[in-house]
Amino acid sequence: MKRALALLAFLLGWLVLGATPASAHVEIVSSAPGDGARLSAAPSLVSVTLSENVGIQPGSIKVLDLEGREVSAGPVFQPGEVAEQVAVRLKPDLPDGSYLVEYAFVSADSHPVRGTFAFVVGAGPLVTSAGAVSAATGTDPVVDAVSTAVRWLAYLGVVLLGGLAFVVLCRPAARTDRRARRLLHAGAGLLAATTVAAFVLQGPYAAGRDLEAVFDTGLLADTLRVAYGKLLLLRLAAVAALVFVLPRLLRPGLPDRLRSRFENLAMVTGFLVLLTFSATGHPVTDPIMFVSVTADLVHFGAIAVWAGGLVQLALCLHRPAAGEDVAPVATRFSGLAASSVTAIALSGAVLALRIMPSLSTLWTTRFGVLVLLKIAGFALLLAVAARSRRALRRGLAAPAAGGTTTVTADLRRLRQAVAVEVLLSVVVLALAALLTVTPPGG
């Protein structure tokens, strides 16, 4: 683990020296009319040009008069061939006066971006957008907190499912261990429940509504129309496939041909689950999306394999099966963990370099502070893992010295170290959930 800590230190230095600007959430590049424009006649439509193509999102642009009445008419549409430009038509024969344009878009990384601008028709006073922001343009704090909690629980579900790699590669006896199987099924159930919760929460989250709006059919339809909603449905289908595959893959005495087939199915469905997370997060805002999405897939996948394996290892150490020797199991997982740690460190550095807008983001923004906390938590995890490895080596060497007392003591230290690793992994996952809802530039 010393090599892993040295690699982490090197990559942190690379991050500090090599951070380059990257894109964040969708932004308004221009609008027609512009903010503060004074027009001699009412326009027929209001259009905005965005920094990325978010598609046509129903209800994303509204135009209001001074009385708060909506004067826009018809659906949001694309007025030309520019995919990033969207517009809404206005009612005919609008009187002179100030008008407020409210926009609310869901960016490619599934986060809402809202704001206002204003224009005036005729010689009347201009009501500035800063002084006329609707209360509905803010995300409801309860919905925001629940959404963040749901993301964290979804990560926990993925981690529990990641323990399948431990079962297949490190501990074949877990196939008949009911507790190990329950952990995998619990992960699938948790992931399915959080996927449904994320789907119904996205509408109020994007529209600035409260929890009472979670079953608003109009908002559910809006979520279904955007890429985020479709990816959530894909995730739910992949989880259903995993639920079908798991009992068959873990069936004792399965012929090698069938076992190989089910293992391949589990890998494909697992990849789809990971993809639905990577394709709805910050990596999709990168101009070179393939690099960031690939790095995120590797990063999250390696975390799931490592942390999920830790949970299964903790279970194995706490209550091994009758006559089971835990030393070979821990030794096999040690090699798997080392590969996972290397993948986590490398892919994490690539992600930070691609997503963070600048070097100063590390200490001037909430996103940067969360990145530093996550790195610190990861370093602490490595230090505890190094202790686990030392305890494992001593335990393996003890029989040659003829000391059963030493073996028992080292096994106890190993159990304690792995338990601490599991707890630290939960904290790191919580930081990861907070990062997904925090803009890289803010």
KENUFI-913123 format. One line per 2 residues: their letters; for each residue x, y, z of C-alpha. Coordinates in steps of 0.02 Angstrom, whole numbers, always signed. Layout:
A = X/Y/Z  ... .
//
This chain:
MK = +0/+0/+0  +151/+117/+15 .
RA = +162/+120/-174  -22/+165/-185 .
LA = +3/+309/-62  +152/+371/-162 .
LL = +47/+359/-322  -92/+459/-238 .
AF = +31/+594/-184  +102/+604/-361 .
LL = -69/+618/-439  -122/+753/-315 .
GW = +31/+853/-368  -13/+824/-550 .
LV = -189/+885/-514  -123/+1044/-431 .
LG = -1/+1083/-572  -105/+1027/-719 .
AT = -283/+1083/-685  -359/+1160/-842 .
PA = -524/+1246/-874  -673/+1134/-911 .
SA = -857/+1163/-933  -984/+1154/-791 .
HV = -1174/+1164/-799  -1270/+1233/-947 .
EI = -1264/+1424/-963  -1360/+1556/-1060 .
VS = -1243/+1617/-1198  -1364/+1746/-1270 .
SA = -1548/+1789/-1279  -1666/+1882/-1394 .
PG = -1722/+2004/-1331  -1568/+2032/-1223 .
DG = -1577/+2067/-1037  -1628/+2249/-1014 .
AR = -1676/+2276/-1197  -1801/+2414/-1240 .
LS = -1909/+2373/-1391  -2027/+2482/-1492 .
AA = -2144/+2335/-1524  -2177/+2169/-1439 .
PS = -2078/+2024/-1515  -2165/+1870/-1582 .
LV = -2054/+1752/-1483  -1917/+1747/-1351 .
SV = -1765/+1637/-1383  -1610/+1587/-1284 .
TL = -1448/+1509/-1344  -1370/+1386/-1221 .
SE = -1192/+1326/-1197  -1244/+1146/-1234 .
NV = -1383/+1052/-1321  -1508/+1000/-1187 .
GI = -1648/+959/-1308  -1824/+1029/-1304 .
QP = -1882/+1032/-1123  -2068/+1073/-1099 .
GS = -2102/+1225/-991  -1919/+1275/-983 .
IK = -1956/+1456/-1039  -2098/+1564/-972 .
VL = -2134/+1748/-1003  -2233/+1846/-873 .
DL = -2303/+2022/-867  -2296/+2138/-716 .
EG = -2453/+2059/-644  -2373/+1886/-649 .
RE = -2485/+1826/-791  -2403/+1712/-918 .
VS = -2396/+1791/-1092  -2301/+1651/-1179 .
AG = -2404/+1536/-1288  -2371/+1363/-1357 .
PV = -2232/+1239/-1320  -2045/+1270/-1315 .
FQ = -1968/+1235/-1485  -1810/+1257/-1589 .
PG = -1831/+1410/-1701  -1687/+1366/-1819 .
EV = -1551/+1241/-1857  -1445/+1283/-1704 .
AE = -1474/+1139/-1582  -1425/+1246/-1432 .
QV = -1558/+1378/-1468  -1735/+1360/-1400 .
AV = -1881/+1480/-1399  -2061/+1508/-1349 .
RL = -2193/+1610/-1442  -2282/+1757/-1362 .
KP = -2466/+1801/-1367  -2509/+1926/-1504 .
DL = -2538/+2112/-1475  -2451/+2125/-1307 .
PD = -2466/+2297/-1228  -2318/+2407/-1183 .
GS = -2234/+2366/-1019  -2099/+2263/-936 .
YL = -2091/+2075/-958  -1995/+1946/-859 .
VE = -1924/+1788/-940  -1901/+1640/-823 .
YA = -1797/+1493/-885  -1767/+1325/-802 .
FV = -1661/+1197/-894  -1595/+1028/-841 .
SA = -1414/+1017/-897  -1335/+862/-970 .
DS = -1272/+812/-797  -1453/+810/-731 .
HP = -1442/+969/-627  -1567/+1113/-643 .
VR = -1506/+1284/-699  -1630/+1426/-674 .
GT = -1631/+1614/-691  -1720/+1766/-763 .
FA = -1696/+1912/-878  -1812/+2057/-923 .
FV = -1854/+2172/-1068  -1974/+2318/-1092 .
VG = -2090/+2362/-1235  -2121/+2548/-1262 .
AG = -2068/+2694/-1153  -2114/+2622/-984 .
PL = -1992/+2582/-843  -1889/+2423/-849 .
VT = -1912/+2302/-705  -1741/+2223/-687 .
SA = -1726/+2036/-681  -1626/+2048/-519 .
GA = -1773/+2130/-431  -1908/+2018/-502 .
VS = -1844/+1842/-479  -1988/+1724/-447 .
AA = -1983/+1623/-286  -2012/+1468/-394 .
TG = -1838/+1482/-471  -1751/+1409/-317 .
TD = -1730/+1223/-282  -1834/+1170/-134 .
PV = -1711/+1134/+9  -1804/+978/+67 .
VD = -1809/+907/-109  -1625/+949/-129 .
AV = -1579/+859/+33  -1685/+707/-8 .
ST = -1612/+697/-184  -1435/+700/-114 .
AV = -1480/+563/+12  -1556/+458/-128 .
RW = -1396/+474/-231  -1292/+418/-81 .
LA = -1405/+268/-52  -1394/+226/-237 .
YL = -1204/+224/-222  -1220/+107/-72 .
GV = -1328/-8/-178  -1197/-12/-315 .
VL = -1060/-48/-187  -1157/-193/-112 .
LG = -1180/-263/-288  -994/-236/-319 .
GL = -965/-371/-189  -1012/-496/-325 .
AF = -833/-482/-391  -770/-536/-218 .
VV = -889/-684/-217  -839/-743/-391 .
LC = -652/-709/-381  -603/-721/-197 .
RP = -726/-826/-99  -815/-966/-191 .
AA = -888/-1026/-24  -994/-866/-22 .
RT = -1104/-942/-158  -1187/-1048/-24 .
DR = -1174/-918/+116  -1348/-846/+142 .
RA = -1279/-688/+222  -1167/-651/+74 .
RR = -1310/-681/-46  -1425/-569/+57 .
LL = -1300/-427/+42  -1303/-441/-148 .
HA = -1493/-446/-154  -1501/-300/-32 .
GA = -1391/-201/-151  -1505/-240/-297 .
GL = -1660/-193/-197  -1583/-32/-134 .
LA = -1529/+18/-309  -1701/-18/-381 .
AT = -1788/+82/-244  -1671/+232/-262 .
TV = -1691/+229/-451  -1880/+246/-435 .
AA = -1856/+381/-302  -1735/+477/-413 .
FV = -1860/+471/-557  -2005/+543/-458 .
LQ = -1894/+672/-371  -1815/+740/-530 .
GP = -1972/+836/-582  -1988/+938/-420 .
YA = -1797/+953/-412  -1788/+1033/-584 .
AG = -1947/+1137/-568  -1913/+1207/-394 .
RD = -2067/+1123/-321  -2086/+1040/-151 .
LE = -2106/+856/-106  -2294/+863/-134 .
AV = -2259/+873/-321  -2169/+705/-334 .
FD = -2321/+622/-412  -2369/+767/-525 .
TG = -2403/+678/-690  -2345/+828/-790 .
LL = -2176/+830/-703  -2159/+641/-721 .
AD = -2192/+659/-907  -2061/+798/-917 .
TL = -1933/+684/-833  -1973/+544/-953 .
RV = -1941/+658/-1102  -1763/+704/-1053 .
AY = -1609/+592/-1064  -1594/+580/-875 .
GK = -1765/+500/-859  -1729/+375/-998 .
LL = -1563/+327/-918  -1651/+297/-752 .
LL = -1770/+177/-839  -1620/+90/-918 .
RL = -1543/+74/-745  -1703/-3/-677 .
AA = -1706/-129/-821  -1523/-173/-790 .
VA = -1557/-201/-605  -1704/-314/-649 .
AL = -1588/-415/-760  -1461/-429/-619 .
VF = -1597/-492/-501  -1634/-627/-630 .
VL = -1449/-673/-653  -1390/-672/-471 .
PR = -1474/-832/-405  -1424/-926/-562 .
LL = -1244/-867/-555  -1229/-913/-371 .
RP = -1309/-1085/-390  -1187/-1220/-327 .
GL = -1132/-1354/-448  -1174/-1250/-602 .
PD = -1085/-1314/-761  -939/-1206/-815 .
RL = -1024/-1163/-980  -1178/-1093/-894 .
RS = -1077/-1009/-757  -973/-918/-888 .
RF = -1131/-863/-978  -1209/-792/-819 .
EN = -1046/-707/-771  -1044/-620/-940 .
LA = -1225/-566/-917  -1184/-498/-744 .
MV = -1038/-398/-816  -1144/-324/-955 .
TG = -1287/-274/-841  -1164/-207/-712 .
FL = -1083/-101/-847  -1253/-31/-896 .
VL = -1289/+15/-715  -1122/+107/-701 .
LT = -1151/+193/-869  -1316/+266/-811 .
FS = -1223/+352/-669  -1077/+414/-775 .
AT = -1191/+476/-915  -1293/+584/-795 .
GH = -1153/+668/-697  -1019/+800/-718 .
PV = -917/+700/-846  -1047/+731/-984 .
TD = -1012/+919/-974  -833/+891/-1034 .
PI = -805/+941/-1217  -708/+777/-1236 .
MF = -847/+677/-1156  -777/+505/-1201 .
VS = -623/+533/-1092  -718/+592/-939 .
VT = -859/+465/-951  -733/+322/-973 .
AD = -632/+384/-824  -790/+397/-720 .
LV = -842/+220/-767  -672/+153/-714 .
HF = -674/+259/-555  -846/+209/-495 .
GA = -825/+28/-549  -661/+10/-455 .
IA = -737/+91/-300  -884/-31/-308 .
VW = -768/-182/-324  -654/-124/-184 .
AG = -783/-61/-60  -906/-201/-100 .
GL = -766/-326/-74  -726/-246/+94 .
VQ = -906/-271/+152  -902/-453/+99 .
LA = -730/-477/+178  -791/-401/+342 .
LC = -936/-525/+340  -816/-670/+304 .
LH = -696/-620/+444  -835/-593/+569 .
RP = -919/-760/+539  -825/-877/+422 .
AA = -911/-1034/+361  -882/-1194/+459 .
GE = -704/-1253/+427  -666/-1105/+311 .
DV = -488/-1037/+306  -503/-848/+287 .
AP = -318/-819/+250  -326/-871/+65 .
VA = -485/-768/+44  -402/-612/+115 .
TR = -245/-643/+12  -343/-655/-150 .
FS = -440/-497/-107  -277/-406/-68 .
GL = -223/-423/-250  -395/-370/-314 .
AA = -394/-220/-196  -222/-164/-253 .
SS = -279/-161/-435  -438/-68/-388 .
VT = -341/+64/-289  -227/+98/-437 .
AI = -377/+116/-552  -466/+232/-428 .
AL = -315/+347/-410  -278/+360/-596 .
SG = -458/+383/-653  -494/+505/-510 .
AV = -349/+616/-564  -408/+616/-744 .
LA = -585/+662/-689  -526/+806/-580 .
LR = -415/+874/-719  -556/+868/-845 .
IM = -698/+932/-737  -624/+1065/-623 .
PS = -629/+1237/-706  -462/+1296/-634 .
LS = -329/+1265/-502  -405/+1392/-384 .
TL = -565/+1288/-380  -478/+1174/-256 .
WT = -478/+1303/-116  -604/+1435/-170 .
TR = -760/+1330/-203  -865/+1202/-113 .
FG = -832/+1078/-253  -644/+1094/-231 .
VL = -654/+1072/-42  -759/+915/-66 .
VL = -628/+848/-189  -490/+877/-60 .
LK = -594/+794/+76  -626/+645/-37 .
IA = -440/+630/-74  -401/+641/+112 .
GF = -529/+505/+149  -456/+397/+11 .
AL = -279/+421/+82  -341/+372/+255 .
LL = -423/+219/+180  -256/+169/+103 .
AV = -167/+191/+269  -293/+78/+357 .
AA = -282/-48/+215  -93/-52/+238 .
RS = -121/-101/+419  -239/-238/+362 .
RR = -107/-304/+245  +25/-308/+382 .
AL = -94/-403/+496  -129/-527/+357 .
RR = +56/-557/+323  +93/-583/+508 .
GL = -54/-703/+522  +10/-806/+376 .
AA = +186/-811/+446  +134/-855/+625 .
PA = +105/-1043/+601  +285/-1066/+549 .
AG = +338/-988/+715  +215/-1101/+805 .
GT = +107/-966/+882  -83/-985/+879 .
TT = -102/-837/+998  -18/-724/+870 .
VT = -135/-787/+734  -287/-746/+841 .
AD = -222/-572/+883  -180/-531/+703 .
LR = -349/-595/+645  -430/-479/+773 .
RL = -327/-332/+708  -375/-377/+531 .
RQ = -560/-379/+577  -544/-209/+661 .
AV = -450/-133/+515  -575/-197/+386 .
AV = -721/-132/+492  -639/+41/+494 .
EV = -612/+30/+305  -798/-5/+280 .
LL = -847/+145/+386  -725/+259/+295 .
SV = -794/+196/+128  -968/+252/+183 .
VV = -901/+426/+219  -809/+435/+52 .
LA = -969/+383/-37  -1063/+522/+52 .
LA = -933/+647/-11  -953/+576/-186 .
AL = -1142/+602/-175  -1116/+783/-123 .
LT = -996/+808/-269  -1127/+752/-395 .
VT = -1247/+889/-340  -1114/+1026/-327 .
PP = -1068/+1129/-482  -881/+1114/-521 .
GG = -866/+1302/-534  -962/+1343/-375 .
//
